Amino acid sequence: MRLRNKPWAKPLIEANPEFIATDPKKYRGVWQDRFNKKAPLYIEIGMGKGQFIIEMAQKYPARNFIGIELQTSVAAVVLKKQLELKLKNLQLVCANGSGVSEYFETGEVTGIYLNFSDPWPKKRQAKRRLTYPSFLKQYQTILREEGRLEFKTDNRGLFEYSVKSMNNFGMTFDNVLLDLHQSEETEDNIMTEYEEKFSKRGQVIYKLEAHFKGNESQTL
């Protein structure tokens, strides 16, 4: 998600280090210190304007959440919302989500959310897809034994690629939905900004939940 440059974005982020981190490597292994209390940690890579991660934090106060976003202007929009809400179980990160294994210690994370990631449709761009094997290896490292990966997209090509990539990596699928909004799960589903927009147009939303081999079966 890209927004026009906002002159106020960077100063706002710099003025509120207690709510948003710009050097996540320094918190590797000690993220719980940034929260009001210790709790299972869930991260969203590419949080957009924050609708999903904010609603998740509100719905599950017994969990801690971190929203990661590369674009400074986008991250600042979420920060403004958090400054109003001051959710004690939500932290933000303005950094490249491609380096999560450098930001989180082995087994530090309980769940990972990938929502409407850039599909990078050209074959030569495959390595940039967040479900490419090199990314899956990072997720496997930072996730706890019971950890789960949840992925949603409106892009059929990316979804099919992701299923194949995860299967080849040896992951186990807990749930695969070819039309999320026509399933029973839609009742408890929390939508992102993109999901809300696309679903109103009648576009199909795909979803899957998976874990790495050896992890016990349970849901996020």
N, C-alpha and C positions, 0 to 999 in steps of 0.2 A: 504494500500500500504506500503510495507516494502522495505527499501534500506539497503545496508551494512552500518555499522557505519562509519560516516565521522568525523574524528577528528576536522575538522574546523567548523563543524556545530554549536556546542554549543557556541564557542567564537564569531562566527558571529552574532548569535542571541543576545547574551549578549551585543554586541557592538552597536546594532541598536534598542534600546527600543522604538524609535519614530515610527518605522515601524511594530514592532511585540511585542505583549504582552505575557508574560509568567505567569502573575498573573491576569487573567481576572476579578476576583471577585472585584478588587479594582476599576474597571471602570463601575461597575453595575449602570445603570441609567445615566451615564455621557459619554457614548461612543462618542457622537457627538463632544465632546471636542477634540478628537483625529483626527478629520477631518478638512479640510480646511473650510468647511461650513456645516451647518445643512441640512440634506436631509433624505428622507425615508431610513431606514436601512434594508439591506438584508444580510442574513448569509448563508454560506455553511458549513455544518457539515461534515468533512472529505473531505478536498479540494485536496488531492493527490498532484500532482506536480503543481497544480494551473492553468492549462489551462482554465478551465471553469470560475473561479472567476476573473481571469485577463481579459479575453475577455468580460465578463459581465461588468466589471468596465470601460473598454474602450468603449463599445457600449452604456452604459447608464451613462454618466457623471453627470446627475442630481440625481443620486442615490448614496448612500454610501454602501459599501460592506465590509464584514468581512469574511475571510476564516479561518476556524478552523481545526487544524491538530494535532493529538497526537504525531506522530513520529517526533522526533527532526530533524533527517536527511532529512526527506521529507519536513518539514516546512522550513528548511534552503535552500533547492533548490528553493522554491517559493520566499523566501526572496531575494536570489541573483537576481532573475528576477525583483522583485520590486525595488531593489536598482538601477537597470538600468533604469527602466521605471518611477519610482517615481510618480505613480498614486496617485493623491491627494484624490481620493474617495475610496481608498483601504487600509484596515488595516488587519494584520494577527494576529492569536492567536495560540500559541503552548501550547495546553492543551487538556485534555480529553473532547470531545464533549458531553459526557453523563451528564454533569452538567450544561447545558445551563441556567436553571432557577436560578442558583447561579451567572451566569455571566451577565444576562440581567434582567432589571426591568420589572414589569408587563406592557405589552403593548408597550415595547420599540422597537420591531421588526415588520417590515412590511411583510417580506417574508422569508421563510426558504427553502433551497435547500438540498435535500438528493440525492446524485448521486452515484450510484453503491456501496452502503454500503455493508459491510460484511454480507452475508446471514445467517451466523450461522445456518447451515442446520439441526443440531440435535435438537430434541424436547426439550432436557434439556437446550439447549442454547437459547431458544426463548426469554428469558428476556433480552438478549443482543442485539436483533434486534432493530434498530433505529425506527421501527414503532410499537414496543410493547406498550401497554397501558400506562405504566409508563412514556415513552418518549413522547407520544402524550399529556399527561397531562402537561408536561413541555412546550411543544410547544404552547398549548392552553393558558398557563399563559403569556408567553412572547410576543405573537403575538397581534398586534392591532386588533380592531374590524374588519377591512377590510383585515386583514392578510391572506396570503395564504401559503399553503405547497405544494411544487412541488417535485415529487419523480420519479427517473429514475433508471432502472436496466435491466440487461440482464438475470436475474435469475427468471424464471417463478414461481418457488416455493415461493420465497420471495415476488414476486409481488402479487400472489394470497393470501398469508398470510396477506400482508399489506392492500389489499382491504378489507378483512374480518375484520381485526383489526380496521381499520378506520371506517368501517360501524358499527361495534359493539359499537364503542366509540361515535357514533352519529354524525360523520362528514358528510358533504355534498360534493359530487363529482361534480366538475365543468367540468372535462374532464378526460376521460380514453381512452388511446390509446394502443392497443394490438400490434401495429407495427408502432412505431413512424416514422421510416424512409420511410415508404410507405404512410404517411399521408401528408396533406397540411402543417402541422407544421414544416416539415423538412427544409423548406426554411429559417425560422428564428431560427432554433435550433442551439444552441452553444454546441458543444460536449466536453466531458471530454477526457482525455487520454485513459481511458478504453473503452469508447464508440466508439472512433475512431478505436481502435484496433479490438474490437468485431464486429463492423458493417462491417469492411473490410473482415471479415471471413464469413459474411453472417448471423450472429446471429441476432435474433429479439431483438429490444430494446423496453421495455415497459415503459410507462409514465402515470402518473396521476397528477392531480391538485385537491386540495380539501381545504375546509375551515371548521371551526368549526361552529356548529349550532348557528344561530342567526347573523352570519356575512353576510353582503350584498354580492351579487354575482358580482365579478369582477376578472380579471386575474392578475397574477404577471406581 
